[in-house]
Amino acid sequence: MKQRIAVTLDEELVAFLDNESSGNRSEYLNEIVSQYRKERIRAEMIEAIKQDVTDPEYQAELAMWDSTIGDGIDAEG
């Protein structure tokens, strides 16, 4: 579902938008905002992973889960 909004842009930005959008400002802006959102989410995920890698408590918990997951893998019967 799409929603109509009103925005105010500098004249230079409107000219740029008209030049880049091939006549469909809404679709162009929709694509740009969507790409920006994906990049932000990706950057936030990378930052969270970096924090997890340096967090000793989280690493200890991972090690504990690794040993728990491996319990009984080689057991027979």
Secondary structure, 3 states (H helix, E strand, C coil): CCCCCCCCCCHHHHHHHHHHCCCCHHHHHHHHHHHHHHHHHHHHHHHHHHHHHHCHHHHHHHHHHHHHHHCCCCCCC
